[in-house]
Structure formats: structure tokens, C-alpha cells
Amino acid sequence: MDNTTQPSDLVIVYHRQPYEEHVENGQLVYKEHASPNGIVPTLKSFFGSVERGAWVAWKQVEGKGREADKFERVVRIQDSYGTYNVSRLPLTAQQVRSFYHVTSKEALWPILHSFPERYNYDAVDWPTFREVNRLFAEAAVAQAAPGAVIWIHDYNLWLTPHYVRKLRSDVKIAFFHHTPFPSSSIFSILPWRDEIMNSLLDCDLVGFHIPRYAAGFAAAARNLKGAKILEEAAAPSSMSHQGLALSQASSPVKLGYQGRVVHVDACPVGTNVPYIRELAARETTQAREMRIREELAGRRLIVSVGRTDYTKGTRDMLLAYERLLERQPALVGQVQLLVTSVSAASGMGVYRNVQREIEQIAGRINGRYSTLAYRPLWLSTSAIPFEELIAYYRCADVCWITPLRDGLNLVAKEYVAARENGNGANLGGALVLSEFTGAAVELDGAVLANPYSNFQMDAAIDRALAMPTQEQQERMASMQRSVQRYDASQWARHTLGKFKTL
């Protein structure tokens, strides 16, 4: 039997391919991601715990029929994570645009993040969304051994569990949401809510980052489908802080629906702490730090790393920075803000106006306060390599992450992990974090801000910049303990343990 046809014990279904494609000497080669940090390397680490693993993703192709068959559907990959199959689903540009850019991003994304005013129903081609989800399911079951776990990721594959269940009654189906889950009233805006919820209730396990999202899903399942809550559990003490916007004292862990048990789980994805600390200790990183500090010339650095999206709150953060310079003129010339707002990919027209407004505000700030020797704002619209970001984190007095809504936010955790000195001590620094990020329930040393309030945003950045060194170190030490507790390996151990109970 060919290796690519051998069935797998674990099939991971995610829209992104688990490698980078490069052309070398006219040949297409697959290369492992340079950084082992991030969701793709974290998911690949699960392959080390099973005898055979497979990954299902899409690959955009030109044309249909024979044109779509010019590449191998299933390839065998061998890298530092092991040897595994990758099944590539050929999608045309039109399918990608309809399924991902329009339906996922213009209809589903705003509802998940509780922005119903951004919801666009008119452009949706739901039959195409169904069809793509069915194709993902067919590719997944083709790779699955009897009794395998098929682990599906994120809302753009909401209907895949339904098709998997129809095709294979023997497999276990797990689903993980990397986004928030809204209240029943917001979720009910979707005209396809019944179909989506039926599919999710076909799963054996539905996972989320934090208890609030798990509780939101369970409430929707009960209110819309009559699912019964069979068991509820208190949130872990490390994620049950009272009084926060996303506080949740307890949440359901088992639902009953049509004679089946659906397990519901909450565990946040972590970052690769050892790798970040290894990067921080490299001579190249230390050399970058020296160059950055020379450029700063004694000025204090604030960093804010994200991508272009109305949920990320970059516009509101920039306006708060402008107010800071107006309110505290003594800081002009003494503080600099580095912002990354990476432009949306081609075809993501919904974000063009967001990017335009960000660039306009940034231009206004620099126009008002720049001199020949000083520019208050550095705006990067292209991604900064992770190795360089670590050096900026190490130099930054403040990390400012204030999305209007965010499922988790790994940047905040990366900043905390990078603020370690190699000898057990920490570098201090302050993290200003939106109450509406999933990470806010973990990182109890952060300065929390409500991004919908100018007053609270202003108070948070003022407090971070004025924070005494001892308080910085105490808060950072608390956050470092949390980041180590919920690191990438802990998420893997926790999830594998859940798989074994299905």
C-alpha cells in the first residue's frame, strides 16, 4: 500500500497548508515554517503522539476539471514534526472568494465578533459554502482510519462535521473555535443558524479558548435546538477572575442531544515559550536590540502588533495615542509607538476602508508631531519577521493590545514570554490589554482597558507609562506564570487527554 493511502489515526482539518511552498531551480518544494511558534506548528506537534497523521487544507487552482488535477491531491511530508499526509483540496479562485472572502469574512466573522452592523447577507452564496464544506469532509474521511479522530478547526468549516457524520459513523469528530462565540441573540441573526448548530451538535467534542465562549455555545444549543445540559463545571481558578468583561464562573462540559453526548471544552491555545526564550538569548537578537535602542536614543517604546481588521481596534488605539500626545505634551519626543497593521490579502475588500483610515490617522499624527529628528509613530503594513519582533518586544516598555473583540490574542502572550532575562528575572514592562480579548481572563497582571471608552483607554496607557519598576516586575512575573501554565505543550496535552475520553 502506498504511504499516501494508509489511513491515519488523527486527521487535522484546517484551511491553511502546513508548510510553505517555494520554487527552487524550477521545482516546487515544501518547506517547514521557519518559526515553530503559531497555530500551524502547534497543530503539527500533535502528529508526534499518533502512529499516522494527516492534514486536510485547500489549495487554490486555476480552472476546473483537468486543470485542477495537475497537482498531486495527497502528498507525503517529512519534517521535524514527523511524517504525515497532506490532502490538498483544489478550489478555484471563485470558490475561495465565495466560501472564504465573502461568506466567512463578510457574514460569519462579524456575527462571531458581535458586530451585527457589519454583517452582509446579500453577497452570500450559501450553496457554495455547503459544497466546499462537503469537499473538506470527503477529503478528511478518505484519510481516516477506523475509529480515528477528525479534528476540524474554525468557523469557516462549521458544516464539515455534519458531512463527516453522514459519511463515517465510526470516527470521532472534534471541533475547535479560534474565535469568540456570540450570545444566542447575536448568533440567531444568521439565517443558517439551524444548519450550523445541527452540524456542531454532530461533534463529539467542541472546544473553545475560554469558558465564556463555551457557555455561549451551550446556551445557543439549548435555546435554538433544545439540547440539554448534562454536566456543568466550575471554571479553572486561573480563568475565573471575577468582574472582568469575559468572566465566567462555570460552564457546561456535557450536552445531550438526540441521544448523543457532546463534550464541551475550554482551554486557551498557548505560545511556544521555550522557543521565544531561545530566540531572545541569541546573539542576533541581542544585536538587534542594540540597534533598536540606538534608534530610540533614550525614548520609550510602545509596541502594538496586529493585522488589518475592524475587530482589532487599531483605529481606536491610534486615536488614544494621539490624545496621549495632546494630553501630555512632555511625552512628545520622548515616546514612540510601533504599530503593525498588515494589509488584508487580495480579495478581502471588506478591510480596505479600515486600512485606509488607519493610514490616514497615522499620517495625521506624524504630520502634527514629527521633527527632523523624531517621528512619533512607526506604522508597518507588512509583517515583521518573528525573530525581529522578539527584539522589539524586549525593547518595549509597553505592549498595547486593545482589540474591540478577539478570540484569544497570542501577541500579548508572546510579549510576556519575551520579557524574561534568562536568569529567572524578568525585564518588567507593562501590558495594556483589552477586556474583550480571551487572554484577558488569563493574564491577571495586565492593565485592562475598555476600548469602547476613551476615558478608560486614556487611563490605561497613562497608568502603564507611569508604572513603577517594582510593580511592573510583580505584574510581569504573574503573567509569566500564566503563559507558562497555558503554553503550547499544555494545550496539546490537555486536548490529547480529551480525545482519549471520547
N, C-alpha and C positions, 0 to 999 in steps of 0.2 A: 504494500500500500504506500502511495506517495505521502511524504510528510505533510503536504498541504491538505490532504484529505483525511488525516487522522482526527478523530473527534476530540474536543477539548473539554476539560473539567470546569473551566471558568472562561466565559465569553464576555468581554467588556465591550459595550456598545456606546460609542461617543462620536460626535460629528467630526472631530479632528483626527488626522492620521498621527500615529505615534512616532513619527520620525520627520526629518527634514529631507526634502528632495533636492539634489544638486546634480548638475550636468558637468561631468569631468571627461575630457577627451571625447566629447560627443556621446558619452554613455550616461544614462540616468543611474545615479547611485543614491542609496538611502543611508542617511547619517543620523546617528543618535543626537538628540538635542544637546547643545553644549552645556547647558545648566541642568543639574539634577533637581532643581527647585521648580515648583509649579505643579499644576494638576496632572499634566500628562505623565511626567516621570513618577509622580506619586502613584498613579493608577498602574503604571507598568511594574512597580515594585511588587504588586500582588502576584505576578506571574511566578515569583520565586517560591510561593507557597503551594503551588499546584504542579502536577506532573506535566500537564499540557494546557496551554492557554491560547486564547485567540482574541483578536481585536477587530471590531467592525467599525468602519468610518466611510465617509463619502469621498469621492474623487471627481472633480468636475471634468467632463469630457466634451469634445467638440462633436456635434452631430448626434445621430441616433443609429441604431442598428449596428452594422458592421463597424462604423466609425467608433462606436462606444466599446467595441470588443478588441480594439487594437492593443490594449494593455492587459496584463495578467490580472484576473479578478482576485486571486489569492496568492500572496507572496509569503515566503518564509523569511523571517527576520531573526538575526542573531546579534545581540548586543550585550551590554553589561548586565541587563536585567534578565537575560536568558534567551531561549529560542521559542518563538511563538509565531502563529499565523496572523496575517493581516488581510482581512477580506475588505476589498475596496468596492464600494457601491458606485457605479457610474451614474452621475447625474448631469444633465445638460445645464447650460447656463440659465435657461428659462426655469427649470425645476429648482435650481438653487435660489434664484431670485424669488420665486413664488413661495417656496417652502420656508426659506430662512430669512431673506431680507424683508419680505412683506409680512407673511403670516406670523412668523416667530417674533420679529422685531417690531412690527407696527401694530399688531393686535395682541399677542400674548404677553410680550415684555412689559408694556405699560400697565396691564392689569396685575401682573405678578408684583410689580413695584408700587401698586396703589396710585397710579397716575391715570385715572379713567379719562381725563380730558385729553390725553394723548392717544387714546385708543382709536384705531382706524379699522372699521369693519368693511368698508366699501371695496377696498382693494383685495380682500382675501379670496383666494381660490382654495376653498377647503378640500375639494376632491383631490387636488394635487398634494396637499398636506397629508391626507389619508394615504394616498398612493406611496409617497416616499416613506412614511412610517411602516407601511406593509412591506416594502422592499428591505428596509432595515431588519424587520422581523425575520423575513425569509433568509437573509444572509446570516443572521445570528443562529437560527435553529440548524442551518446547514453545518455549522461549526461545532454544535453542542453534542457532547456525549450523553448517553442516558443518565438522567438524574443530575445533569450539570447545573451550575448556577449561571444564569444570564443576567448580567448587571448592566442596567441601562441608565444613562446619565442625561439629565436635564430636560427641560420643558419642551424643547423642540421635538422630542421623541415621546411625548405624552401618550400617543396612541399605539406605540410599539408593543407594550405589554399585552394589549388585547389580541393583537395578531399572533404573538408568540403563544399565548394561551390556547388559541384556536388550533395552532399547528402542532404544539407539543404539550401534552398534558403531564409528561413525566418530569419536565425541568422545573427548577426553582427560579422565580423571577424576582429580582431586586431592582429598585429604582432609587436614584439619589438626585435630590434637587440641589443645585448650586445657587439657587435664588431664594428670596423670601417666598412665603406662601400667604396670600392675602386673606382678609376676612371673607366670610361667606357672601356678604352683600356685594363686595367688590368682585369676587370670583364669579358670581351669578350674572355679571354683565356679559360674559362670554355666551353666545348663543349655542355653543357646542359643549356647554358645561356638563351635560348628562353623559355625552360620549367620552369626554375626558375623564370624568370621575369613574365611570364604569371600567375604563382601562386601568386606572390606578388601583382600583379595588380588585383587579385581576392579579395584582402582585402578591408575593408572599412577604415582602419587606419593602417599606417605603421610608427612605431616610432623609433627614434634614440636618442643617448645621446646629440649630438651637431649638430648645423646647417650644418657644413661641410659634415657630413655623410648623412644628409637628402638631401643636394644638390647633392651629388654624386649619390644617388639612383635615384633622379628625372632626372638627366642627362642621366643615363643609360636607364631609362624607355622611355625617349624621343628619344634617339639615336637608341635604339635597337627595340623599339616597336611602335614608333610614338605617344606615349602618349603626351597630350597637357598640358602645364602648365596653369591652370585656375586662380591661385592666388598665389602671392608671398608676403612675409612679411619680414620686417627688423628683424635681429636677436636681441634678448633682449640686452640691454646695458651692462648687466653683462656678456654676452658671445660674444661680438662683438669687442673685443680689436684688434686694427689694428696691422699689422706687424708680427703676430705670424704664425707659420707654418700651424696651423689649423684655421686661421682667416676666417670668412665667414660673410660678411656684411648683406646678405639676403639669403633666401632660399624659394623654393616653399612650399606652405602649402596645395594646392589642385591640383590634377592632373585629367585630363579627359581621359578615355579610354573606348572605345566601349560602350558609353552611360552611363557609371558609373562614379561616383566621388570617387577618392581615396584621403583621407586626409593624409597628411604627417606632422609628428610632431617631434620636437626636445626638449627633456628635460632630463637632466642628472639624473641618479639614485643617491640618497644621502645615507648618513650613518646615523645611529641612534645616534644622538648627545647626547640626554639626557641619554641614556644608557651608553655611553662611559664616560660621566662625572660622572655618578653614580658609575661606576666601579673605576674611578680614585680616588673617595673620600673614598672608602672602606679601612678599616684598613689593610686588607690582601694585598691590592695593595701597600699601603704605606710601609708595612713591606718588600714587595718585592723590592720596590725602595731602601730601606736602604741597603738590601743585595747586590743589583746590584752596588750601589755606593761604598760599601765596596770593592767589587771585582775590581772595576775600579781603586780604590786607587788614585783618583785625575785625572785619564786620561780622555780624552774627548771621547765620544761615538758617532759613526755614525751607523745608522741602515738602512738596505735595505731588505725589505720583499717582497718575490715573490715566484713563482714556476718555475720549470724547463721548459723552453720554449725558443726557439731561438728568439722569438719576445720580450722577457723581457729584453734583453740586459745585463744580469748578467755578461757574459764573458767580455764585453767591460767596464763595471763598475769596475770589479776586476782589469783589466789591468790599468785603470785610477788610482785606489788605489795604485797599485804597482809603477806607475810613481810618484804619490804623495810622497811616502816614499823615492824614489830615488831623487826627486827634492828638498824635504825639509827634510834632514836628522835629523833636530832638532825635527821633529814630531815622529820619531821612539822612542817608549817607552812612548809617550805622547798621542797617539790616538789609538783607537781600533774600528774595523769595525765588526758589527754583520750582517751576511747575512743568510737569509733563502732561500734555493732553494730546494723546496720539490720535490722529485723524482716523475716522471710520474707514473701513475697507471700501473698495469700489462697489457701488450698488447700494450703499447704505445712505440713501438720500435723506432719511429721517433725521440724520445728525448734522447735516451741512450747516443749517442755521445755528445750531449750538456751537459748532466750531467757529463760525464767523463772529458770533457775539463774544466768545472767549478772546479771540484775537483782537477785536475792537477794544475791549476793556483793557487788555494788556498793553496795547498801543497807547491808550489814553494815560495809563499810569506812568509808563516810561516817558511819554511826552511831557507830563507835568513835572516829574521829579528827577529825570536824568541830567547828569552833567558830563563833561568830558571825561571825568574820572570815575563816574558812578552810574550804574544802571540798577534801579531797584528791583527789577523783575526779569528773570530769565525764563522764557517760555520755549519749551521744546515740543514740537508737534511730531517728532519721530521718537521711537522707543530708544531709551538709553540702555546699552548693554548691562546685564545684571551685575557683572563684575565692577563696572563703573558706579552703578547705583550704590553698591555696598560702601564705596569710598565716600560718596555724598552722604549716606546715612551716618557714617562715622564722624563726618564733619558738621552735621546739622544739629543746632541747638534745639530745634523744634521740628517735629513732623506733624503736618497739618492735613488731616484726612476727615473731611466733613461731607460725605455724600448725603443726599436727601433720603436715599434708601439704598441699602447694599446687603446682599445675602450674607456676606462674611467680611471680606477685605483682608487679603493676605499682606498687603503693603504695610499695614500697621504692625503686623507680627514680624515682618522682615526687619523693619526699623528697630524693634525691640531686640531681636536676636543679634543684630549687628552692633548693638551698644554694649558689648562685652569686651573686657580688656585682655582676655587671655589668661589672667591670673586669678579669676574668680571675682574680681572687682568689676563694677560697671562704670560706664562713661557718663552716667546721668543723662540729661536731655529730657525734653517733655514731649508727650504725645497728645495732641488735640484731636479728639475723635468724636464723630457724630454719634449721638444716642441711637441713631437708626441704622447702624451697622451691626451685623451679627456679632462681630468681635467685641462690641462694647460690653456684652454680658460676661466676657472672659477677663478683659483687661481692666481690672479694677483700679489700676494706678493711673489710668488715662484721665486727662482733663476733658470731661464730656461737654459737648455743645449741642444745642438745638439749632440746626441750620436754618430753620424756619423763622428764627428770631434774631434780628440784627443785634439786639441788646446782649443776648446770650453768646453769640458769635464773638462780639467785641470783648465781652468779659473773659471768654475762654482764652483768646490769644493774648490779651493783656496779662492774664494770670500765668500763662506758660512762659512768657518772656521775662516776667518778674520773679519766677520761682527760685527760691534759694537752692544752692547746690545740694545740701543735705536732703531736702525734700525731693529733689529730682532723683537722687540716688535711691531713696527709700521707695518711691513710686516705681522706678525702673526695675528695682530688684523684685518687687511684687509681680510686675508684668513679665519679667523674665522667667519666673517660676511658672506662670501660667502658660507661656509659649513653650516651655519645655514639657509641661504636663500634657498639652494637646499638640504635640508635634506630629509630623507626617507619619512616623512609625507607629505612634499611638493610634492614629486614625485607622491605619492598616490592621493593627492587632484587634482593635475593637470591632471593625467591620467583619474580619475573618471569623471572629468569635460569633457574631450574629449569623453568618452564613451557616455555621455548624449546627445552629439550633433550628434551622428551617425544616 
